[in-house]
Amino acid sequence: IPAFYKDCNYDGYAIKLGIGDYNLNALTARGISNDDISSIKVPVGYKVFGYDSDNFTGNYITLTNDNNCLGGWDNSITSVRVRANGVTGKNGTYSIKNRNSGKYMDVAGGNTADGAAIIQWNGNGGNNQQFTLTDVGDGAYRINSVASGKAIDVYGASSNNTSKVIQWTYGNGLNQHYILIAVDNGYYKLKAAHSGRIIEVYGG
């Protein structure tokens, strides 16, 4: 997720901020002093708005890539918004096929309960291999199983590598939102909005 540095060239103290709104009080509570940001790393799938006044007012800068020294914006940012920056216009129901294995995202055993595992399996056309994408803003999507109506969820909102992906009743948490990132040839990555981690078939 985006990282904000005290000095140019990504030096000095730094803090990471996920999707959300951060006024001056929120920034200082996280260890960022007023007008003390000089460089920002913005990973693919995110965009950052930096404002020169509190509460997202005044002039602002928009970043969708890393910036190793903010030039005229050096030491001038007082409030920050972080948003998704994914592919929009993909609302609909899909089967989701893994590029490496050719297998499909699947709710294990067609289970409709909270906590059921999301796995890969040979394609069978079942509703437990069908998922509805709904854009929740800026190219981030909730992904619901057609079979159960439940949302794809990073268990416990963990930000660790190898965290489990399950289905759970939708609660509008960022661990239930996924930023859609185009790769090539009709393939995409699904980046968990809360952590910046990619949904992956463990170990290939």
Backbone torsions as a table, in degrees:
resi	resn	phi	psi	omega
1	ILE	NA	164.4	-175.0
2	PRO	-56.7	142.9	-179.8
3	ALA	-123.6	139.0	-174.2
4	PHE	-119.9	128.3	-171.8
5	TYR	-117.6	145.9	178.3
6	LYS	-65.4	-39.2	-173.3
7	ASP	-116.3	164.7	174.4
8	CYS	-63.1	162.2	178.5
9	ASN	61.2	31.1	173.8
10	TYR	57.6	47.0	-178.1
11	ASP	-119.1	170.3	-178.0
12	GLY	77.4	-172.3	-179.4
13	TYR	-63.7	154.3	-178.6
14	ALA	-144.5	154.7	175.9
15	ILE	-143.5	145.5	177.4
16	LYS	-101.0	141.3	-179.9
17	LEU	-129.6	126.0	176.2
18	GLY	-84.6	-174.1	-179.1
19	ILE	-57.8	129.3	180.0
20	GLY	158.3	-178.5	179.3
21	ASP	-112.6	131.7	-175.4
22	TYR	-131.0	100.4	174.6
23	ASN	-78.9	-175.6	-175.3
24	LEU	-59.5	-42.9	180.0
25	ASN	-61.6	-41.7	-179.9
26	ALA	-66.2	-37.5	178.5
27	LEU	-68.6	-45.5	-178.5
28	THR	-66.3	-33.5	177.5
29	ALA	-64.3	-24.2	179.4
30	ARG	-97.7	2.7	173.8
31	GLY	100.4	9.2	177.7
32	ILE	-100.9	120.9	177.4
33	SER	-76.1	158.6	178.4
34	ASN	-62.1	138.4	177.5
35	ASP	52.8	48.9	-174.9
36	ASP	-134.8	26.6	178.3
37	ILE	-111.0	128.6	-177.7
38	SER	-121.1	-20.1	177.1
39	SER	-149.9	151.9	-174.8
40	ILE	-140.7	134.2	170.6
41	LYS	-102.0	126.3	-178.1
42	VAL	-121.3	100.1	-179.7
43	PRO	-65.0	158.9	175.1
44	VAL	-54.7	134.3	178.8
45	GLY	101.8	-3.1	178.9
46	TYR	-128.5	158.2	168.2
47	LYS	-138.2	150.3	-174.6
48	VAL	-124.0	135.0	172.2
49	PHE	-113.7	121.2	177.0
50	GLY	-110.5	125.1	-176.3
51	TYR	-107.8	146.2	-178.4
52	ASP	-86.0	-2.0	177.9
53	SER	-131.9	166.1	-178.3
54	ASP	-71.7	158.0	174.8
55	ASN	59.2	34.9	169.2
56	PHE	63.4	43.1	179.3
57	THR	-122.1	169.8	-179.9
58	GLY	81.6	-162.5	178.2
59	ASN	-72.5	156.6	179.8
60	TYR	-146.4	158.4	175.8
61	ILE	-116.2	142.4	177.9
62	THR	-114.1	128.7	-179.7
63	LEU	-125.3	132.5	173.2
64	THR	-122.1	3.4	177.4
65	ASN	-139.3	168.8	175.7
66	ASP	-60.8	145.6	175.2
67	ASN	-137.4	111.7	-171.0
68	ASN	-82.2	-8.2	173.5
69	CYS	-163.9	124.2	-166.6
70	LEU	-82.2	5.0	175.6
71	GLY	57.8	-121.8	-179.6
72	GLY	-65.9	-11.4	177.1
73	TRP	-99.8	2.8	178.7
74	ASP	-60.8	127.3	179.2
75	ASN	56.5	41.2	-178.0
76	SER	-131.7	3.2	-174.2
77	ILE	-96.8	128.6	-176.5
78	THR	-114.1	-28.0	176.2
79	SER	-143.9	155.9	-169.4
80	VAL	-139.6	139.9	166.6
81	ARG	-119.6	137.3	174.7
82	VAL	-117.5	129.6	-178.8
83	ARG	-130.7	160.8	169.5
84	ALA	-67.6	158.7	177.6
85	ASN	-146.0	62.5	-176.1
86	GLY	-104.8	-171.7	178.8
87	VAL	-79.0	125.7	-179.9
88	THR	-97.6	172.9	173.5
89	GLY	77.2	23.2	-178.1
90	LYS	-112.6	22.4	174.0
91	ASN	-57.2	138.0	178.7
92	GLY	151.6	180.0	-179.8
93	THR	-108.8	132.1	-171.5
94	TYR	-138.7	157.5	155.7
95	SER	-94.2	144.3	-174.0
96	ILE	-117.6	111.2	-171.9
97	LYS	-104.3	130.7	177.6
98	ASN	-75.8	131.7	-175.5
99	ARG	-67.7	-34.6	-174.3
100	ASN	-75.8	-43.5	-172.0
101	SER	-101.5	-22.4	-173.5
102	GLY	78.7	2.6	179.1
103	LYS	-90.8	168.3	-170.8
104	TYR	-111.6	146.5	171.2
105	MET	-59.2	137.5	-167.4
106	ASP	-151.6	136.8	169.6
107	VAL	-83.6	117.0	-170.1
108	ALA	-52.8	124.8	175.2
109	GLY	67.4	10.7	-176.1
110	GLY	67.1	19.3	-177.8
111	ASN	-61.0	137.5	178.8
112	THR	-104.6	6.3	-175.5
113	ALA	-86.1	153.3	168.0
114	ASP	-56.5	138.6	176.1
115	GLY	93.2	-5.7	178.5
116	ALA	-62.5	141.4	-174.8
117	ALA	-74.6	143.5	169.1
118	ILE	-95.7	122.0	-175.5
119	ILE	-128.8	-177.6	167.2
120	GLN	-110.4	149.7	-177.2
121	TRP	-156.6	157.7	174.4
122	ASN	-55.4	143.0	-179.2
123	GLY	-64.6	131.9	178.0
124	ASN	-134.9	2.0	177.9
125	GLY	75.3	4.9	-178.4
126	GLY	-70.3	156.2	177.8
127	ASN	-63.7	-22.9	176.8
128	ASN	-75.9	-1.5	172.2
129	GLN	-114.1	15.7	177.5
130	GLN	-116.4	135.9	-175.3
131	PHE	-136.7	138.0	179.6
132	THR	-101.0	124.3	177.0
133	LEU	-96.8	130.4	177.8
134	THR	-128.5	118.5	-178.0
135	ASP	-67.6	123.4	178.1
136	VAL	-101.5	6.4	176.3
137	GLY	127.1	131.1	171.6
138	ASP	62.9	28.9	177.8
139	GLY	81.4	17.6	169.0
140	ALA	-102.9	144.1	-172.8
141	TYR	-130.0	146.3	160.7
142	ARG	-87.8	145.0	-177.4
143	ILE	-125.6	114.1	-175.9
144	ASN	-113.0	137.1	174.1
145	SER	-67.9	131.3	176.4
146	VAL	-65.5	-35.6	-176.7
147	ALA	-67.0	-42.2	-172.6
148	SER	-110.3	-20.3	-173.3
149	GLY	77.8	-1.8	-177.9
150	LYS	-85.8	160.9	-174.0
151	ALA	-94.4	146.5	170.4
152	ILE	-68.4	132.5	-164.6
153	ASP	-141.9	134.5	170.0
154	VAL	-83.7	116.3	-169.3
155	TYR	-55.7	126.4	176.6
156	GLY	68.2	14.1	-176.6
157	ALA	55.4	30.3	179.5
158	SER	-65.0	145.1	174.4
159	SER	-108.2	10.5	-179.3
160	ASN	-81.1	149.5	167.5
161	ASN	-59.4	150.4	178.4
162	THR	67.5	15.0	173.4
163	SER	-63.3	149.3	-179.0
164	LYS	-75.1	145.8	171.7
165	VAL	-109.5	126.1	-174.8
166	ILE	-131.8	-178.6	166.7
167	GLN	-107.9	148.1	-177.7
168	TRP	-155.4	153.9	174.9
169	THR	-54.1	133.5	-174.5
170	TYR	-67.8	130.3	179.4
171	GLY	-129.6	12.0	177.6
172	ASN	67.4	20.2	176.7
173	GLY	-77.2	151.5	178.0
174	LEU	-63.8	-22.3	175.7
175	ASN	-76.1	1.0	173.4
176	GLN	-115.5	12.5	177.6
177	HIS	-118.7	142.0	-175.0
178	TYR	-133.7	128.6	178.9
179	ILE	-84.3	126.7	-178.2
180	LEU	-89.6	120.0	-176.6
181	ILE	-120.0	121.4	-179.6
182	ALA	-71.9	139.0	175.8
183	VAL	-109.7	-82.6	174.8
184	ASP	-166.8	163.1	173.8
185	ASN	52.3	35.3	177.2
186	GLY	82.3	8.6	177.8
187	TYR	-98.5	154.2	-177.7
188	TYR	-139.7	158.5	166.5
189	LYS	-104.2	148.2	174.2
190	LEU	-112.1	110.0	-177.3
191	LYS	-102.4	121.3	177.9
192	ALA	-61.6	124.0	-172.2
193	ALA	-64.0	-30.9	-174.0
194	HIS	-79.2	-26.0	-171.1
195	SER	-121.2	-20.7	-173.4
196	GLY	77.9	5.6	177.6
197	ARG	-83.0	152.1	-178.8
198	ILE	-96.1	138.2	169.8
199	ILE	-66.0	129.6	-169.0
200	GLU	-142.5	147.9	167.8
201	VAL	-82.0	113.4	-170.5
202	TYR	-56.8	127.0	175.9
203	GLY	70.8	9.2	-178.5
204	GLY	73.8	NA	NA
